[in-house]
Amino acid sequence: MKFRCLAILLLAVACTAPARAASFCVSSVSGLANALAYYDLSASSDETVTIRIVQGTYAVGATLNRLYGGASANDDVNLKLLGGYTSNCASRQPDPRNTVLDGGNVANSGVGLKMHGTGSLLVEGITFTRFTGSTSMVGMGSASNVGEVLLIDKDFFSESDDSVYEVRQSHFIRNGGQAMIYMTGSLLRFVDNVVADNALSRLTGFDFSGAVVVTLDAEVDAAVTLTNNTVTGTTGGPGVLIQTLITGDSGRISEVTDNLLWNNAGPDIVFTGTAEHVYPLLSSFNLYGSANANYPQSSSDLHADPRFVDAASGNYRLASNSPAINRGALLQLQGFPVRDADGAARITGSRIDIGAYESAIDDTTTAIVTTTGDNGSNTAPLAGSLRAAIKAANAASGPFTIRFDISGGCPRLLAFAGPMLDVTGDVTIDGTTQPGWTPNSQFGQFNGNLCLYVNGGNTPWAFHVPSTAPATARLVVRGLGFAGFNDAAIKLEGGRNHRIWGSQFGSIPLTVANRNAVRVTGSSGGAFIGGYDDEGAVNLFSGSTDAAIYLDNAAGGSTIANNVIGFQPDGAGNGGNASGVLAFNAKNNVLQYNRIGNSATNAIALSGAGSSGNVVQYNTLGLDINGALAANGGAGVLINFAAKNNTIGAPVTATWGGNFIVGSTGPGVWISASGGSGNSVLDNSIRASGGLDIDLAQAGASANQASNPASGPNGLQNYPVLTAARRNPAAGGTETVSGTLNSAPNTSYRIDLYYGVECSTPVPGRGLALYALMKSTVTTGAQGNVGFTLTVPFPLAAQLPFGSISATATDPSGNTSEIGNCVSEIDGDILFRNGFD
């Protein structure tokens, strides 16, 4: 998918969805097998194959005993296997109990799904039961299977570090084999599943076995998200096995949170990671009985009987006295699931429940807002008003939820007669409870139907958590619209673990703009703004007269994901803010998957010496939802005033995480003259910038220094000087480049090569960072010099016109150079000079 989008960017600015999509509605075993065979044998590259399974029980036996997607499958095909559809797939009710694949205890029964290239996989809403595990799948190709019920594997010859394999809201009940689910790949997600009453049988010669087995491979910087699963009643081995390969490190963080792992024969969870090879794993708020010594236990974990409703009968929901109810984490790195394992809505109560099931027990005190009126009095607020509800919430001793039931249809306007009370408790303000609300259904736009809009009338804020609030203060806001606030519509100066999702800031008719939409400042801990897997979590930020999102809390730690910033609700119209996101002296924030356009100045700015450790990845800057230009008026990303050690795109050791940055009036990424050091700018795709695509110091080309590091942003790291580039479209495509680098002595440097259709027009002689080729490494000698000849893959070599090649250098501390000189590609055999010092 990445290569396809880049090709389209080259030819027409727009980066659109894949041209082909195949959808199957299946209601028989043969229909399911045929649909999987289409994926296996007929799907074309970049195609998305969606298999919709009609509700029912399917006696599949060993019919599906095949590795679908074996040697015949094309690269970059996406597959979705979804249960829960009504007759003729007219609608869907995601609940794995209504879509059952039954192996019937037939020998050698299982199913394998093999993914290629950047192709991603989703399995959701299906029960797998009475499979025995396959030991001889048809079409295995280069893979091997040793008794899995569901095998999810990657192709080792075309593996990608951008692929996502996810199993969600599914059941694995009363199966046998070496593993009920085995997953290996890059980004692995196992969320909201029930794995119960399975019998493991380890095959001779194989040292792994577990009900859930995940293999992390450093070759693709693998990581797993394992959240809100219930794994119980396994015989013959552990409930969960997370195994790491014995070589290499991973640059991604794995998360194991809110799982219920109980009464499994081996340890409930096993992690094989060691200190020699780093696979970072964050674990918290899990309930389990035992773990191996390598597993990083947390003080937030529980080790107590979960008290199932009736385990003997296979009912693993939580009894009313379960310690897992309302006991989960306040935040998850990838956002909370919106449904539980059987399709019930999450979250009920102050916290998510641990495990796959959400109970109906709500431990919060509740107030219901019944009027749009407001008398402005904080001592005697109007009964039934939002002000009265916040006053009650602050007085409550525990978590408090504010719901709405205002008569008169939708939408309704809440106008404040004066500044609103501060929020000092653990308060959720849930606008989705107002009758008529519907959620957003697509990333990149905001098509939800909000029923409640708050008009500030030029008051400072709608909701404010003051710096004097206790550390337990927490504000969650969902499903509201905001306009007319002259400070910030939501201002967070204290408390922690705040969450803002599914809300709209600006683009509300007959109102004035907000100054900031959201500001996280003062002594506040981090906030989670937006979400990951849930389209309903998207926020819209439009028309702010300052930064739409302003982060200047010293603690940092906010996540801003999948928001639409600078557009109208359709994701296309101009709703530009003064700037998109500003982090000023705020550290360790994560900005991912946001779409930011039409800013008067910069899309993203990282400013101040305290702004360090920020990660900016997978964002689209300067394009609307349709791929049309929505240029930002400054840099795509600006780093200034000593901001340091930030990551723009890929980590130094990886090639994943790049941003699309298009049409910036200034540089694509600019580490200005006041910027700090250690700012890596890697693997991004940048087009049509008004300045250099990657710029250091003063705007425009800077000369290489006599030696490195020098005084200036990123130590004024020198760029490689290229002398020749030769393209070979055969054998999958390669690019061979020669050049020299003069920098610090006896130091290894990462070299990133970039393709452009031509050289830079705004800065003649320099290159364009349009298409990132593979990274490589060179090492300088005692005088700081190295000559090199590098040959790297060029997958689009046969498709793109001959253009120019340029490069950047990045030192071990993450200092990336400007993009260097450009050389025109030639076709044919050229002798390259290799090495000097």
C-alpha positions in Angstrom: 0.0 0.0 0.0 2.8 2.4 0.8 4.4 2.0 -2.6 1.1 2.4 -4.4 0.4 5.6 -2.6 3.8 7.0 -3.3 3.4 6.2 -7.0 0.2 8.1 -7.1 1.8 11.0 -5.2 4.4 11.2 -7.9 2.0 11.4 -10.7 -1.0 13.3 -9.3 -0.6 14.6 -5.7 -3.6 12.3 -4.7 -3.0 9.2 -2.7 -6.2 7.1 -3.0 -7.4 3.7 -1.8 -6.5 0.6 -3.8 -8.3 0.4 -7.1 -9.7 -3.1 -6.5 -11.8 -4.6 -3.8 -13.6 -8.0 -3.7 -16.4 -8.7 -1.3 -18.0 -12.1 -0.7 -21.2 -12.9 1.2 -20.9 -16.6 2.2 -23.5 -18.9 3.8 -22.0 -22.3 3.2 -18.8 -24.2 3.8 -18.1 -24.4 0.1 -18.7 -20.7 -0.3 -16.2 -19.9 2.5 -13.6 -22.2 1.0 -14.1 -20.6 -2.4 -13.8 -17.1 -1.1 -10.6 -18.0 0.7 -9.3 -19.6 -2.5 -9.9 -16.3 -4.3 -7.6 -14.6 -1.8 -5.2 -17.5 -2.3 -5.1 -17.7 -6.1 -6.8 -14.7 -7.8 -6.5 -11.5 -5.8 -4.2 -8.8 -7.3 -1.6 -6.7 -5.5 -3.1 -4.0 -3.3 -6.6 -5.6 -3.5 -8.7 -5.8 -0.3 -10.7 -9.1 0.0 -13.5 -9.0 2.5 -15.3 -12.2 3.4 -18.6 -11.7 5.2 -19.9 -14.8 6.9 -23.6 -15.1 7.4 -24.7 -16.1 10.9 -24.9 -19.8 11.5 -22.9 -22.9 12.5 -20.6 -24.3 9.7 -19.5 -27.9 9.9 -16.1 -27.3 8.3 -14.3 -30.4 9.5 -10.9 -30.4 7.7 -12.3 -28.6 4.6 -10.3 -25.4 5.4 -7.0 -27.3 6.1 -5.0 -25.1 3.8 -2.5 -22.3 4.0 -4.5 -19.7 2.1 -2.1 -17.1 0.7 0.7 -19.5 0.0 3.2 -19.2 -2.8 0.4 -18.1 -5.3 -0.7 -15.0 -3.5 0.3 -11.5 -4.7 2.0 -9.0 -2.5 0.1 -6.4 -0.5 -3.3 -8.1 -0.5 -5.5 -7.2 2.5 -7.8 -9.8 3.9 -10.8 -9.3 6.2 -12.7 -12.4 7.6 -15.8 -11.1 9.4 -18.6 -13.0 11.1 -22.0 -11.8 12.2 -23.9 -11.0 9.0 -27.7 -11.4 8.6 -29.2 -13.1 5.6 -27.7 -11.8 2.3 -25.3 -9.7 4.4 -27.9 -7.0 4.7 -26.6 -6.0 8.2 -24.2 -7.1 10.8 -24.3 -8.0 14.5 -20.7 -8.6 15.6 -21.0 -11.5 18.1 -18.9 -14.6 17.7 -21.6 -16.7 19.3 -23.7 -16.3 16.1 -21.0 -17.3 13.6 -19.4 -20.7 14.5 -16.8 -22.6 12.5 -17.0 -26.2 13.9 -14.1 -28.6 13.2 -16.2 -31.5 14.5 -13.0 -33.0 16.2 -12.0 -34.2 12.7 -8.3 -35.0 12.6 -5.9 -32.5 11.0 -8.4 -29.7 11.1 -7.3 -26.1 11.1 -6.9 -23.0 8.8 -3.8 -21.1 7.8 -3.6 -17.5 6.5 -0.4 -16.3 5.1 0.2 -12.6 4.3 2.6 -11.0 1.9 4.2 -7.6 1.8 2.2 -4.8 3.4 -1.0 -6.8 3.3 -3.0 -6.6 6.5 -5.4 -9.0 8.1 -8.5 -8.8 10.3 -10.3 -11.8 11.8 -13.3 -10.6 13.8 -16.6 -12.0 15.3 -16.0 -15.8 14.7 -16.0 -18.8 17.0 -13.5 -21.6 16.3 -14.5 -24.8 18.1 -13.6 -28.5 18.0 -10.6 -28.1 15.7 -7.8 -30.6 16.4 -4.9 -28.6 14.9 -3.4 -29.0 11.5 0.0 -30.7 11.1 -0.1 -30.9 7.3 -1.7 -27.9 5.7 -2.0 -27.9 1.9 0.0 -25.2 0.1 2.5 -24.6 2.8 5.1 -23.2 0.6 8.0 -22.0 2.8 6.0 -22.1 6.0 5.5 -25.0 8.4 2.6 -25.9 10.7 2.8 -28.0 13.7 -0.8 -28.3 15.1 -2.4 -24.8 15.0 -6.1 -24.2 14.9 -5.6 -20.7 13.3 -2.2 -20.1 11.8 -1.4 -16.5 10.8 2.0 -16.2 9.1 4.0 -13.8 7.1 6.0 -14.4 3.9 9.6 -14.2 4.8 10.6 -13.1 1.3 8.3 -10.1 1.1 7.8 -9.3 4.8 7.0 -5.7 5.7 7.3 -3.8 9.0 4.0 -1.9 8.2 1.6 -4.9 8.1 -1.0 -5.3 10.7 -2.5 -8.7 11.6 -5.4 -8.6 14.1 -7.7 -11.1 15.7 -10.5 -9.4 17.5 -13.7 -10.3 19.3 -13.5 -14.0 18.5 -13.8 -17.2 20.5 -11.5 -20.3 20.5 -13.4 -22.9 22.5 -12.8 -26.6 23.2 -10.1 -27.1 20.5 -7.0 -29.3 20.5 -3.5 -28.9 19.1 -0.1 -27.3 19.7 -1.6 -23.7 19.6 -5.2 -22.5 19.2 -3.9 -19.3 17.6 -0.4 -18.8 16.3 0.6 -15.3 15.0 3.9 -14.0 13.6 4.4 -10.7 11.8 5.1 -7.1 12.3 2.2 -5.4 14.2 0.2 -8.1 15.9 -3.1 -7.4 17.7 -5.1 -9.9 19.8 -7.9 -8.0 21.4 -11.2 -8.9 23.1 -11.0 -12.7 22.5 -12.1 -15.6 24.6 -9.8 -18.7 24.5 -11.2 -21.3 26.8 -11.2 -25.0 27.6 -8.6 -26.0 25.0 -6.3 -29.0 25.2 -2.6 -28.6 24.1 -0.5 -31.4 22.8 3.1 -30.6 22.1 4.6 -32.3 19.1 8.0 -34.0 19.4 10.9 -31.8 18.5 9.0 -28.5 18.9 9.7 -26.4 22.0 6.7 -24.1 21.9 3.1 -24.6 22.9 0.4 -22.4 24.2 -3.3 -21.6 23.7 -2.2 -18.3 22.3 1.3 -18.1 20.7 2.9 -14.9 19.4 6.3 -14.8 17.9 8.1 -11.5 17.8 10.7 -11.1 15.0 13.2 -8.3 15.1 13.6 -8.4 11.3 10.2 -6.5 11.1 10.5 -4.7 14.4 7.6 -6.8 15.7 5.3 -5.9 18.5 2.1 -7.3 20.0 -1.0 -5.6 21.4 -2.6 -8.2 23.7 -5.5 -6.5 25.5 -8.8 -7.5 27.1 -8.6 -11.2 26.4 -9.9 -14.0 28.6 -7.7 -17.2 28.4 -8.7 -19.9 30.8 -9.0 -23.7 31.2 -6.0 -24.6 29.0 -4.7 -28.1 29.7 -1.2 -29.3 28.7 0.6 -25.9 28.7 0.5 -22.2 29.2 -2.3 -19.9 28.4 -0.2 -17.3 26.5 3.3 -17.6 25.1 5.0 -14.6 23.8 8.3 -15.8 22.3 11.1 -13.7 20.9 13.6 -14.8 18.2 17.1 -15.2 19.5 18.7 -12.4 17.5 18.1 -8.7 17.1 16.1 -6.1 18.9 12.7 -4.5 18.2 12.2 -0.8 18.1 8.5 -1.0 18.9 6.7 -1.4 22.3 4.5 -4.3 23.0 1.5 -4.0 25.3 -0.1 -6.6 27.5 -2.9 -5.0 29.5 -6.3 -5.8 31.0 -6.1 -9.6 30.2 -7.7 -12.3 32.4 -5.5 -15.4 32.4 -6.5 -18.0 34.8 -6.5 -21.7 35.5 -4.2 -22.7 32.7 -2.0 -25.8 33.2 1.4 -24.1 32.5 2.1 -20.6 33.7 -0.8 -18.4 32.7 1.6 -16.3 30.7 5.2 -16.8 29.4 7.5 -14.2 27.9 10.8 -15.4 26.6 12.5 -12.0 26.1 16.0 -11.7 27.6 18.3 -8.8 28.4 20.5 -9.6 25.5 17.8 -8.9 22.9 15.4 -6.1 23.5 11.7 -6.6 22.8 10.2 -3.8 25.0 7.0 -5.0 26.8 4.7 -2.9 28.9 2.3 -4.9 31.1 -0.2 -3.7 33.6 -3.7 -4.4 35.0 -3.7 -8.1 34.2 -5.3 -10.8 36.3 -3.4 -14.1 36.4 -2.3 -16.8 38.7 1.3 -17.4 37.5 3.9 -16.2 35.1 7.5 -17.1 34.2 10.5 -15.2 35.5 11.0 -13.2 32.4 7.5 -11.7 32.3 7.5 -8.1 33.6 4.9 -8.2 36.4 3.3 -5.0 37.5 2.1 -3.7 40.9 -1.2 -3.1 39.2 -1.7 -6.8 38.4 -4.2 -8.9 40.3 -3.6 -12.5 41.5 -7.1 -13.5 42.7 -9.9 -15.7 41.7 -11.7 -13.8 38.9 -15.1 -15.3 40.0 -16.6 -16.4 36.7 -20.4 -16.7 36.5 -20.2 -20.5 35.8 -16.8 -21.8 34.6 -18.0 -25.4 34.8 -20.6 -24.6 32.1 -18.3 -22.5 30.0 -19.8 -19.1 31.2 -16.7 -16.9 31.6 -18.5 -13.7 32.2 -17.8 -11.9 35.4 -19.9 -12.5 38.5 -21.1 -9.4 40.3 -18.4 -9.8 43.0 -15.5 -10.3 40.6 -12.4 -8.3 41.4 -11.9 -7.7 37.6 -15.0 -5.4 37.3 -14.2 -1.7 36.9 -10.5 -2.5 37.7 -8.7 -2.1 34.4 -6.3 0.5 33.1 -7.2 4.1 32.6 -5.5 4.2 29.2 -4.3 1.7 26.6 -1.6 2.6 24.1 -3.8 1.6 21.2 -7.0 2.8 22.7 -9.8 0.8 24.3 -11.9 -1.7 22.4 -15.5 -0.3 21.8 -17.2 -3.7 22.3 -16.6 -6.7 24.4 -16.1 -10.3 23.2 -19.9 -10.8 22.7 -20.6 -7.4 21.2 -21.7 -5.5 24.3 -20.7 -1.8 24.5 -17.6 -0.8 26.5 -16.9 1.0 28.9 -19.5 0.7 31.6 -18.4 2.3 34.9 -15.3 4.2 35.8 -12.8 1.8 34.2 -12.8 -1.0 31.7 -13.3 -4.5 33.1 -10.3 -6.8 33.0 -10.8 -9.6 30.5 -12.9 -10.1 27.4 -16.3 -9.3 29.0 -17.7 -6.1 30.2 -20.2 -6.3 33.1 -23.2 -4.1 33.4 -22.1 -2.9 36.8 -21.6 0.9 36.8 -19.7 2.1 39.9 -20.0 5.7 39.0 -22.5 8.1 40.4 -24.7 9.6 37.7 -26.4 12.9 36.9 -28.6 13.4 34.0 -28.8 16.8 32.3 -32.3 17.6 31.2 -32.2 21.2 30.2 -30.1 23.5 27.9 -30.6 26.3 30.4 -27.9 27.9 32.6 -28.2 30.6 35.2 -24.5 31.2 35.6 -24.6 30.5 39.4 -22.0 28.2 40.8 -23.5 28.3 44.2 -27.1 27.6 43.2 -27.1 26.3 39.6 -30.2 25.6 37.7 -31.6 22.2 38.4 -31.0 19.7 35.6 -28.3 21.9 34.0 -24.8 20.9 33.0 -23.5 23.3 35.6 -25.5 21.5 38.3 -24.2 18.2 37.1 -20.5 19.3 37.3 -21.1 20.7 40.8 -22.5 17.3 41.9 -19.6 15.6 40.2 -17.0 17.6 42.1 -18.7 16.8 45.4 -18.8 13.1 44.7 -16.4 10.8 46.5 -15.7 8.6 43.5 -16.1 8.4 39.7 -19.0 10.4 38.3 -20.7 10.2 34.9 -22.8 13.0 33.4 -25.4 11.8 30.9 -27.9 13.7 28.8 -31.7 13.4 28.2 -32.8 16.8 26.9 -36.2 17.0 25.2 -36.8 18.7 21.9 -34.8 16.7 19.4 -31.4 17.1 18.0 -29.2 19.2 17.8 -29.4 21.3 21.0 -27.3 24.2 22.0 -25.9 24.6 25.5 -25.1 28.3 26.1 -23.2 29.3 29.2 -24.3 32.4 31.2 -20.9 32.7 32.8 -17.6 30.8 33.2 -18.2 27.1 34.0 -17.2 25.5 37.2 -13.8 23.8 37.3 -13.7 20.0 37.2 -11.9 18.6 40.2 -13.1 15.0 40.4 -13.1 11.9 38.2 -15.7 13.0 35.7 -17.0 11.6 32.4 -19.2 13.9 30.3 -20.9 11.7 27.8 -22.7 13.5 25.0 -23.3 10.2 23.2 -26.1 9.5 25.7 -28.3 12.2 24.2 -31.1 10.6 22.0 -30.3 11.0 18.3 -26.5 10.8 18.6 -24.7 8.6 16.0 -21.0 7.9 15.8 -18.5 8.8 13.1 -18.0 5.9 10.8 -14.9 6.7 8.7 -11.4 7.8 9.5 -10.3 11.0 7.8 -13.7 12.8 8.3 -16.3 13.5 10.9 -19.7 12.2 9.8 -21.2 11.5 13.2 -24.4 13.2 14.3 -23.7 15.2 17.4 -26.8 16.3 19.3 -25.2 18.7 21.8 -23.1 21.8 21.1 -21.6 24.1 23.8 -21.3 27.7 22.8 -18.9 29.7 25.0 -20.1 33.1 24.0 -16.5 34.3 24.4 -16.0 32.8 27.9 -12.6 31.2 28.6 -13.5 27.5 28.5 -16.2 24.9 28.5 -14.3 22.4 30.8 -11.3 23.2 32.9 -9.3 21.0 35.3 -7.2 23.5 37.4 -3.7 23.0 38.5 -5.0 22.8 42.1 -7.0 19.7 41.3 -5.9 16.5 43.0 -3.8 14.0 41.1 -6.9 11.7 41.0 -8.8 14.3 38.9 -9.7 13.0 35.5 -11.8 14.4 32.7 -13.3 12.3 29.9 -15.3 14.1 27.2 -17.1 12.3 24.4 -19.6 13.3 21.8 -19.9 17.1 22.2 -19.3 20.1 20.0 -17.5 23.3 21.1 -17.3 26.8 19.8 -16.7 30.4 21.1 -14.1 29.9 23.8 -11.4 32.6 24.1 -8.9 30.5 25.9 -9.3 26.8 25.2 -12.6 24.9 24.8 -11.0 22.2 27.1 -8.1 23.2 29.3 -6.3 20.6 31.3 -3.9 22.1 33.9 -4.1 19.3 36.5 -5.1 15.7 37.0 -4.0 13.0 34.6 -5.2 10.3 32.2 -7.7 12.6 30.5 -9.5 11.4 27.4 -11.2 13.4 24.6 -12.8 11.5 21.8 -15.6 11.7 19.3 -16.0 15.4 19.6 -16.1 18.5 17.3 -14.2 21.8 17.9 -15.3 24.5 15.5 -17.1 24.4 12.1 -20.4 25.0 14.0 -22.7 27.4 12.2 -23.5 30.8 13.7 -20.7 30.6 16.3 -17.2 32.1 16.6 -14.0 30.2 16.7 -12.2 28.8 19.6 -8.7 30.1 20.4 -7.3 26.6 21.3 -9.6 23.6 21.0 -7.6 21.6 23.6 -4.8 22.7 25.8 -2.8 20.3 28.1 -0.7 22.5 30.3 0.5 23.2 33.9 0.8 20.2 36.1 -1.5 18.0 34.1 -0.5 14.5 33.2 -1.0 13.2 29.7 -4.2 13.1 27.7 -5.5 10.7 25.0 -7.0 12.7 22.2 -8.6 10.6 19.5 -8.1 6.9 19.2 -6.8 4.0 17.1 -9.1 1.2 16.0 -12.4 3.0 16.6 -13.7 5.4 13.9 -16.0 6.8 16.6 -13.1 8.2 18.5 -12.0 10.6 15.8 -12.2 14.3 16.8 -12.6 17.2 14.4 -10.6 20.4 15.0 -11.5 23.3 12.8 -11.0 27.1 12.7 -9.0 27.7 15.9 -7.4 31.1 16.0 -4.3 29.6 17.7 -3.0 26.0 17.7 -5.9 23.6 17.6 -4.1 21.3 20.1 -1.6 23.0 22.4 0.6 20.8 24.6 2.8 22.6 27.2 2.6 20.4 30.2 6.0 19.5 31.6 5.0 15.9 32.3 4.1 15.4 28.6 2.9 12.0 27.7 -0.1 12.7 25.6 -1.3 10.7 22.6 -2.9 12.4 19.6 -4.2 9.9 17.1 -6.5 9.7 14.1 -7.8 13.2 14.4 -9.0 15.4 11.5 -7.4 18.8 12.0 -8.0 21.8 9.7 -11.0 20.5 7.7 -14.7 20.7 7.5 -16.7 17.6 8.7 -16.5 16.1 5.2 -12.7 15.9 5.5 -12.3 17.9 2.4 -13.5 21.5 3.0 -11.2 24.1 4.4 -11.4 24.4 8.2 -7.9 25.6 8.7 -6.5 26.5 12.2 -3.7 28.9 12.9 -1.6 25.8 13.4 -2.4 22.1 13.9 -0.5 20.8 16.9 2.0 22.7 19.0 4.2 21.0 21.7 6.1 23.6 23.7 8.4 22.3 26.4 6.3 19.1 26.4 8.0 15.7 26.2 7.2 12.1 25.1 4.1 12.9 23.2 2.9 10.6 20.4 1.3 12.0 17.2 0.1 9.3 14.9 -2.4 8.8 12.0 -3.7 12.4 12.1 -4.7 14.3 9.0 -3.7 17.9 9.2 -4.2 20.5 6.5 -5.0 24.2 5.7 -3.0 25.5 8.7 -2.1 29.2 8.4 1.4 28.3 9.7 2.9 24.9 10.6 1.0 21.6 10.7 3.1 20.4 13.6 5.6 22.4 15.7 7.9 21.0 18.4 9.4 23.9 20.3 11.5 24.5 23.5 14.3 22.6 25.2 11.7 20.6 27.1 10.2 19.2 23.9 12.1 15.9 23.6 11.2 12.3 23.0 8.2 13.2 20.9 7.2 10.8 18.1 5.5 12.0 14.9 4.5 9.0 12.7 2.0 7.9 10.0 0.5 11.4 9.7 -0.8 12.9 6.5 0.0 16.6 6.3 -1.4 18.7 3.4 -3.9 16.3 1.8 -7.6 16.1 2.3 -9.6 12.8 2.5 -9.9 12.7 -1.3 -6.2 13.2 -1.9 -6.5 16.9 -2.9 -4.0 19.5 -1.8 -4.7 21.1 1.5 -1.4 22.9 2.0 -0.2 24.1 5.4 1.2 27.7 5.4 4.5 27.0 7.1 6.5 23.9 7.5 5.0 20.5 7.6 6.9 19.9 10.8 8.9 22.6 12.5 11.5 22.0 15.3 12.8 25.1 17.0 14.0 26.7 20.2 16.3 23.8 21.3 13.7 21.0 20.9 15.8 17.8 20.8 15.8 14.1 20.5 12.5 13.9 18.6 11.5 11.3 16.0 9.9 12.4 12.7 9.1 9.2 10.8 11.0 6.0 11.4 13.2 5.3 14.4 16.9 5.3 13.7 17.1 1.5 13.4 13.9 1.0 11.4 12.1 1.9 8.2 8.5 2.2 9.5 6.5 5.2 10.7 7.0 7.6 7.8 4.7 10.6 7.3 3.2 11.9 4.1 4.0 15.6 3.9 2.6 17.5 0.9 2.5 21.1 -0.3 4.0 22.9 2.7 4.6 26.5 1.9 7.9 26.3 3.8 10.2 23.3 4.2 8.7 19.8 4.5 10.5 19.3 7.8 12.5 22.2 9.2 14.9 22.0 12.1 15.4 25.7 12.3 18.5 27.6 13.4 17.3 27.6 17.0 16.6 23.8 17.0 18.3 21.3 19.1 20.1 18.1 18.4 19.2 14.4 18.0 16.1 15.1 15.8 15.8 12.2 13.4 13.9 12.7 10.1 13.6 9.3 8.4 11.6 7.4 5.8 9.0 10.2 5.2 7.5 10.9 1.8 7.6 14.7 1.1 6.3 16.5 -2.0 5.9 20.0 -3.4 7.5 21.8 -0.5 8.1 25.5 -0.8 11.6 25.0 0.6 13.9 22.0 1.1 12.1 18.8 1.9 14.5 18.3 4.9 16.1 21.6 6.1 18.6 22.5 8.8 19.4 26.0 10.2 18.4 29.0 8.1 15.8 28.2 5.4 17.4 27.0 2.3 20.5 25.0 1.5 23.3 24.9 4.1 26.8 24.0 3.2 28.5 20.9 4.6 30.8 21.7 7.6 34.5 21.1 7.8 33.9 18.5 10.5 31.0 17.1 12.6 29.5 17.7 14.9 29.4 21.5 14.4 27.5 24.2 16.3 23.9 24.3 15.2 20.7 22.3 14.9 21.5 18.5 14.7 25.1 19.4 15.0 24.8 20.6 11.3 25.2 17.0 10.3 26.8 16.8 6.9 24.8 15.3 4.0 26.3 12.6 1.7 27.6 14.0 -1.6 26.3 11.7 -4.3 28.2 11.3 -7.6 26.2 8.7 -9.6 23.0 6.7 -9.5 22.1 3.7 -11.7 18.7 2.0 -11.8 18.2 -1.6 -12.7 14.5 -2.4 -13.2 15.1 -6.2 -13.5 14.9 -8.7 -10.8 12.4 -6.7 -8.7 14.3 -3.4 -9.1 17.4 -2.0 -7.5 19.2 1.3 -7.3 23.0 1.5 -7.1 24.3 4.8 -5.8 27.9 6.0 -5.2 29.0 9.0 -3.2 31.1 10.2 -0.3 30.5 11.4 3.3 32.7 13.6 5.4 31.8 13.6 9.0 33.1 12.5 12.5 35.9 10.0 12.4 35.4 6.2 13.0 31.6 6.6 13.2 28.8 4.6 11.6 26.1 6.6 9.8 22.7 5.6 8.5 22.3 6.6 4.9 18.8 7.1 3.5 18.4 7.4 -0.3 15.4 9.2 -1.8 13.9 9.2 -5.3 12.4 12.3 -6.9 11.0 12.9 -10.3 13.4 15.8 -10.7 15.7 17.9 -8.5 14.3 20.6 -6.1 12.9 23.6 -7.8 12.9 26.0 -4.8 16.4 25.0 -3.9 18.3 24.1 -7.2 20.8 21.4 -6.9 19.2 19.7 -4.0 17.1 16.6 -4.0 13.5 15.6 -3.2 12.4 13.2 -0.4 9.5 11.9 -2.5 10.1 8.2 -2.2 12.3 6.7 0.5 14.4 3.8 -0.7 16.0 1.3 1.7 18.4 2.6 4.4 22.0 1.5 4.5 25.1 2.0 6.7 28.5 3.4 6.1 31.4 3.9 8.5 34.0 6.7 8.3 37.7 6.2 8.7 40.2 8.0 10.9 40.0 11.2 8.8 36.2 11.2 8.9 35.8 10.2 5.2 34.1 7.3 3.5 33.4 6.5 -0.1 30.5 4.2 -0.8 28.6 2.2 -3.4 25.2 1.1 -2.2 22.7 -1.1 -3.9 19.2 -1.0 -2.4 15.8 -2.4 -3.4 13.6 -0.2 -5.6 10.2 -1.9 -5.9 8.8 0.7 -8.2 11.8 0.7 -10.6 9.8 -0.6 -13.5 6.9 1.8 -12.9 8.3 5.3 -12.2 10.1 7.5 -14.7 13.8 8.0 -14.4 14.4 10.9 -12.1 17.0 11.9 -9.5 18.4 10.4 -6.3 19.5 12.3 -3.2 20.4 11.2 0.4 20.6 12.1 4.1 23.0 10.9 6.8 22.0 10.2 10.4 24.5 9.7 13.2 24.1 7.2 16.1 22.5 10.0 18.2 19.8 10.6 15.7 21.0 13.8 14.1 19.7 13.8 10.5 21.3 16.0 7.8 19.6 18.2 5.3 18.6 16.4 2.1 21.7 16.5 -0.1 22.6 17.1 -3.7 20.7 15.3 -6.4 22.1 13.2 -9.2 20.2 12.0 -12.3 19.6 8.3 -12.7 21.0 6.5 -15.6 20.2 3.1 -17.0 23.0 0.7 -17.8 26.2 -0.7 -16.5 28.4 1.9 -14.8 31.6 1.3 -12.9 31.5 2.8 -9.5 34.4 3.7 -7.3 34.3 2.2 -3.9 36.0 3.4 -0.8 38.6 6.0 0.2 39.9 7.6 3.3 
